[in-house]
Amino acid sequence: MSTTSPSVVLAAGLALLALVPGDAAARIRVVASITDLASIASSVGGDQVEAFAIARPNTDVHRVEVLPSYMVRVARADLYLEVGLGLDPWADGIIDGSRNVKLQVLDCSRDITPLEKPTQVNASMGDVHPFGNPHYWLDPRNGAIVAQEIAAELGRLDPAHAGAYAARAETFAKEAAACRARGQQMLASLPARALFTYHSSWVYFSHAFGLDIVGTAEPFPGIPPTAKHLAELVRIAKERKVPLLLQETYFSDDAGKFLARQTGLRMVKVAPSCQSPQAGSYLAHIEEVARLVSGASVAPGAEPRVKP
């Protein structure tokens, strides 16, 4: 049984991409580690940008397999958007494998103020990120910061449209503020502000919307729940009247179902990332998470205020 080397796949992929029509080829090609960054780039870039995301929204972005097809994409890209803060080190393998010497790489976390930055890190703490919690995009205010960073980078790559990129970033910031205000209004109806999360993905979301994470299903980041730890969560849930567990889609339901049986809390499963790299998808997802957490129902045919 024969296998094809990544270099052969890369060469074949480049030959196919050479057939892309001229108008598409003239656009700035952006590849992002996650759909959220790609969606923000689409919102800021408009028709001048073509955005693609590596990680799928329903997968664990901590662990992404480096595939030759990703290298093919990046080989023809102008800009790569990294999450940073140690979340997507696998992107380095994709970037290096692309052999794209003209590629610009933007660490989108560079102007973010990280939360949960530990003073020390050791093996007993689980998969702790030494530079701080990397899930910053779940606060729409940070999305606005990233939009400004992307606009500046696009302006350097394409000075003729720099003003348009900056203007779209300003518009995006206003939309992000409005999205947060609507989310806060929805979440004001919660019977309690306390909640559990499965992993530590939702720290920035909770910070943005005034929620209080009082426990995680994982005793330490990346460590599966234990019986002893779940018993402690049951105690906290009853004492604090915790109404829900917010959980990523790629984790097992077992812990959540146990907590629901023991305490009556509601389990909300939702991806931490938006569904597509299209403009509008990022803010629509933030608003959808707020709706799901609030428990609000949607009338038939209704859509989020910010459309993907």
C-alpha positions as CSV (number, residue, x, y, z in Angstrom):
1,M,0.0,0.0,0.0
2,S,1.5,3.3,-1.1
3,T,1.2,6.7,0.6
4,T,1.5,10.2,-0.8
5,S,3.9,12.5,0.9
6,P,2.7,15.9,2.1
7,S,5.1,17.6,-0.3
8,V,3.5,15.8,-3.3
9,V,0.0,16.7,-2.0
10,L,1.1,20.4,-1.6
11,A,2.4,20.5,-5.1
12,A,-0.7,19.0,-6.6
13,G,-2.9,21.3,-4.6
14,L,-1.0,24.4,-5.8
15,A,-1.5,23.3,-9.4
16,L,-5.3,23.1,-8.8
17,L,-5.4,26.5,-7.0
18,A,-3.6,28.1,-10.0
19,L,-6.9,27.6,-11.9
20,V,-8.7,30.0,-9.6
21,P,-10.4,32.8,-11.6
22,G,-8.5,36.1,-11.7
23,D,-11.1,38.2,-9.7
24,A,-11.0,35.7,-6.8
25,A,-7.2,35.5,-6.9
26,A,-7.0,39.3,-6.6
27,R,-8.6,39.2,-3.2
28,I,-6.6,39.0,0.0
29,R,-6.6,35.3,1.1
30,V,-6.9,35.0,4.8
31,V,-6.6,31.7,6.7
32,A,-7.5,31.6,10.4
33,S,-7.1,28.9,13.0
34,I,-10.8,29.2,14.0
35,T,-14.1,30.3,12.3
36,D,-14.5,33.3,14.7
37,L,-11.3,35.0,13.5
38,A,-12.2,34.2,9.9
39,S,-15.7,35.7,10.3
40,I,-14.3,38.9,11.8
41,A,-11.8,39.1,8.9
42,S,-14.7,38.7,6.5
43,S,-16.7,41.5,8.3
44,V,-13.7,43.8,8.2
45,G,-12.4,42.8,4.7
46,G,-15.7,42.9,2.8
47,D,-15.4,41.9,-0.9
48,Q,-11.6,42.4,-0.8
49,V,-11.1,39.4,1.4
50,E,-11.6,35.6,1.1
51,A,-11.5,33.9,4.5
52,F,-11.0,30.2,5.4
53,A,-10.8,28.5,8.9
54,I,-8.8,25.5,9.8
55,A,-10.6,24.2,12.9
56,R,-14.3,23.2,12.7
57,P,-16.6,24.8,15.2
58,N,-17.6,21.4,16.8
59,T,-14.1,20.2,17.4
60,D,-11.7,20.8,20.2
61,V,-9.4,23.6,19.0
62,H,-6.7,22.5,21.5
63,R,-6.2,19.4,19.4
64,V,-6.2,19.8,15.6
65,E,-4.6,17.4,13.3
66,V,-2.1,19.0,10.8
67,L,-3.2,17.9,7.3
68,P,-1.5,18.5,4.0
69,S,-4.7,20.0,2.7
70,Y,-4.3,22.8,5.3
71,M,-0.8,23.5,4.1
72,V,-2.1,23.8,0.5
73,R,-4.5,26.5,1.7
74,V,-1.9,28.4,3.6
75,A,0.6,28.1,0.7
76,R,-1.6,30.5,-1.3
77,A,-2.7,32.7,1.6
78,D,-1.5,36.3,2.2
79,L,-2.4,36.4,5.9
80,Y,-2.7,33.8,8.7
81,L,-4.7,34.6,11.9
82,E,-3.5,32.8,15.0
83,V,-5.6,32.7,18.2
84,G,-2.4,32.8,20.3
85,L,-2.0,32.5,24.1
86,G,-0.8,28.9,23.5
87,L,-4.1,27.6,22.2
88,D,-3.2,26.8,18.6
89,P,0.5,25.7,18.5
90,W,-0.5,23.3,15.7
91,A,-0.8,26.3,13.4
92,D,3.0,26.5,13.4
93,G,3.2,23.1,11.7
94,I,0.7,24.2,9.0
95,I,2.5,27.5,8.4
96,D,5.9,25.9,8.2
97,G,4.7,23.1,6.0
98,S,3.1,25.6,3.6
99,R,6.6,27.0,2.7
100,N,4.9,30.3,2.0
101,V,7.7,32.9,2.6
102,K,5.4,35.8,1.8
103,L,2.8,34.9,4.4
104,Q,2.1,37.4,7.1
105,V,1.1,36.0,10.5
106,L,-1.0,37.9,13.0
107,D,-1.3,36.8,16.6
108,C,-4.8,38.1,17.3
109,S,-4.2,38.0,21.1
110,R,-1.5,40.6,21.1
111,D,-3.7,43.5,22.3
112,I,-6.0,41.3,24.5
113,T,-5.8,41.5,28.3
114,P,-5.8,37.8,29.2
115,L,-7.9,36.5,32.1
116,E,-6.8,33.7,34.5
117,K,-3.1,34.2,33.9
118,P,-1.4,31.9,36.4
119,T,1.5,33.0,38.6
120,Q,3.0,29.6,38.4
121,V,2.3,26.4,36.3
122,N,3.0,22.8,37.2
123,A,1.9,19.4,36.1
124,S,-0.6,19.0,38.9
125,M,-2.7,21.9,37.5
126,G,-3.7,20.0,34.3
127,D,-3.6,21.7,30.9
128,V,-3.3,25.2,32.2
129,H,-2.2,27.9,29.7
130,P,0.7,29.9,31.2
131,F,-0.1,33.0,29.2
132,G,-3.7,33.2,30.4
133,N,-7.0,31.8,29.3
134,P,-7.0,31.7,25.4
135,H,-10.7,31.7,24.7
136,Y,-10.9,35.5,24.6
137,W,-13.1,35.7,21.4
138,L,-16.1,34.8,23.5
139,D,-16.2,38.3,24.8
140,P,-17.5,40.5,21.9
141,R,-15.5,43.4,23.2
142,N,-12.4,41.4,22.4
143,G,-13.8,40.7,19.0
144,A,-13.9,44.4,18.4
145,I,-10.2,44.6,19.4
146,V,-9.3,41.8,17.0
147,A,-11.3,43.6,14.3
148,Q,-9.0,46.6,14.7
149,E,-5.9,44.5,14.5
150,I,-7.1,42.7,11.4
151,A,-8.1,46.0,9.8
152,A,-4.6,47.4,10.4
153,E,-2.9,44.3,8.9
154,L,-5.2,44.3,5.9
155,G,-4.4,47.9,5.4
156,R,-0.7,47.1,5.3
157,L,-1.3,44.4,2.7
158,D,-3.7,46.5,0.7
159,P,-3.1,50.2,1.3
160,A,-5.6,51.2,-1.4
161,H,-8.5,49.9,0.8
162,A,-7.0,50.8,4.2
163,G,-9.6,53.4,4.9
164,A,-12.5,51.0,4.1
165,Y,-11.0,48.3,6.4
166,A,-10.7,50.8,9.2
167,A,-14.3,52.0,8.7
168,R,-15.6,48.5,8.7
169,A,-13.7,47.7,11.9
170,E,-15.4,50.8,13.6
171,T,-18.8,49.6,12.4
172,F,-18.0,46.1,13.7
173,A,-17.1,47.5,17.1
174,K,-20.5,49.2,17.3
175,E,-22.3,46.0,16.3
176,A,-20.3,44.1,18.9
177,A,-21.3,46.6,21.6
178,A,-25.0,46.3,20.6
179,C,-24.7,42.5,20.6
180,R,-23.4,42.5,24.1
181,A,-26.2,44.9,25.2
182,R,-28.8,42.5,23.8
183,G,-27.1,39.5,25.5
184,Q,-27.1,41.3,28.8
185,Q,-30.8,42.1,28.5
186,M,-31.6,38.4,27.7
187,L,-29.5,37.1,30.6
188,A,-31.1,39.6,33.1
189,S,-34.0,37.1,33.4
190,L,-31.8,34.3,34.8
191,P,-33.0,33.2,38.3
192,A,-29.3,33.2,39.4
193,R,-26.1,34.5,37.9
194,A,-24.1,31.5,39.0
195,L,-23.3,28.6,36.6
196,F,-21.1,25.6,36.0
197,T,-19.0,25.1,32.8
198,Y,-17.5,21.9,31.6
199,H,-14.1,23.3,30.5
200,S,-12.7,26.8,31.0
201,S,-13.8,28.0,27.6
202,W,-16.6,30.3,28.9
203,V,-14.6,32.6,31.2
204,Y,-14.6,35.6,28.8
205,F,-18.3,35.0,27.9
206,S,-19.2,35.1,31.6
207,H,-17.1,38.1,32.2
208,A,-18.7,40.0,29.3
209,F,-22.3,39.2,30.5
210,G,-22.0,39.4,34.3
211,L,-22.2,35.7,35.0
212,D,-20.3,33.9,37.8
213,I,-18.7,30.5,37.1
214,V,-18.7,28.7,40.5
215,G,-17.4,25.4,39.3
216,T,-16.2,23.3,36.3
217,A,-17.0,19.7,35.5
218,E,-13.3,19.2,35.0
219,P,-11.5,19.2,38.3
220,F,-8.5,20.7,36.4
221,P,-8.4,21.7,32.8
222,G,-8.2,18.7,30.6
223,I,-8.8,16.2,33.5
224,P,-12.1,14.2,33.2
225,P,-14.6,14.6,36.0
226,T,-14.2,12.3,39.1
227,A,-17.0,11.0,41.3
228,K,-15.5,13.0,44.3
229,H,-15.5,16.2,42.2
230,L,-19.0,15.7,40.9
231,A,-20.3,15.2,44.5
232,E,-18.7,18.5,45.4
233,L,-20.4,20.2,42.4
234,V,-23.8,18.7,43.6
235,R,-23.2,20.3,47.0
236,I,-22.3,23.7,45.4
237,A,-25.3,23.5,43.0
238,K,-27.8,23.0,45.8
239,E,-26.2,25.6,48.1
240,R,-25.9,28.3,45.3
241,K,-29.0,27.2,43.4
242,V,-26.9,26.9,40.2
243,P,-29.4,26.8,37.3
244,L,-27.2,25.5,34.5
245,L,-24.1,23.8,33.1
246,L,-22.7,25.4,30.0
247,Q,-20.8,22.7,28.0
248,E,-18.9,22.4,24.8
249,T,-20.4,20.1,22.2
250,Y,-17.3,17.8,22.0
251,F,-17.4,16.6,25.6
252,S,-19.4,13.6,27.0
253,D,-22.8,14.3,28.4
254,D,-22.3,11.9,31.3
255,A,-21.3,14.5,33.9
256,G,-24.0,16.9,32.9
257,K,-26.7,14.3,33.0
258,F,-25.6,13.2,36.4
259,L,-25.7,16.8,37.7
260,A,-29.1,17.4,36.1
261,R,-30.5,14.3,37.9
262,Q,-29.0,15.2,41.2
263,T,-29.8,19.0,41.2
264,G,-32.3,19.7,38.4
265,L,-29.9,22.1,36.6
266,R,-30.2,22.6,32.9
267,M,-27.4,21.5,30.6
268,V,-26.7,23.8,27.6
269,K,-24.5,22.3,24.9
270,V,-23.1,24.7,22.4
271,A,-19.9,25.1,20.3
272,P,-17.5,27.8,21.5
273,S,-17.0,28.9,17.9
274,C,-19.4,30.2,15.2
275,Q,-20.6,28.0,12.4
276,S,-18.9,29.7,9.4
277,P,-16.2,32.1,8.3
278,Q,-18.8,34.4,6.8
279,A,-19.3,38.0,7.9
280,G,-21.8,38.2,10.7
281,S,-21.5,34.6,11.9
282,Y,-19.3,35.5,14.9
283,L,-21.6,38.0,16.5
284,A,-24.7,36.0,15.6
285,H,-23.1,33.1,17.5
286,I,-22.4,35.1,20.6
287,E,-26.0,36.2,20.7
288,E,-27.2,32.7,20.2
289,V,-25.1,31.5,23.1
290,A,-26.7,34.2,25.3
291,R,-30.1,33.2,24.2
292,L,-29.5,29.5,25.0
293,V,-28.1,30.3,28.4
294,S,-31.0,32.6,29.2
295,G,-33.4,29.8,28.3
296,A,-35.4,32.2,26.0
297,S,-37.4,30.7,23.3
298,V,-37.5,31.9,19.7
299,A,-40.7,32.4,17.8
300,P,-40.9,30.3,14.6
301,G,-39.1,31.9,11.8
302,A,-37.3,34.3,14.1
303,E,-33.5,34.9,13.6
304,P,-30.7,36.5,15.6
305,R,-30.5,40.3,15.2
306,V,-27.0,39.8,13.7
307,K,-27.3,37.5,10.8
308,P,-24.4,35.2,9.8
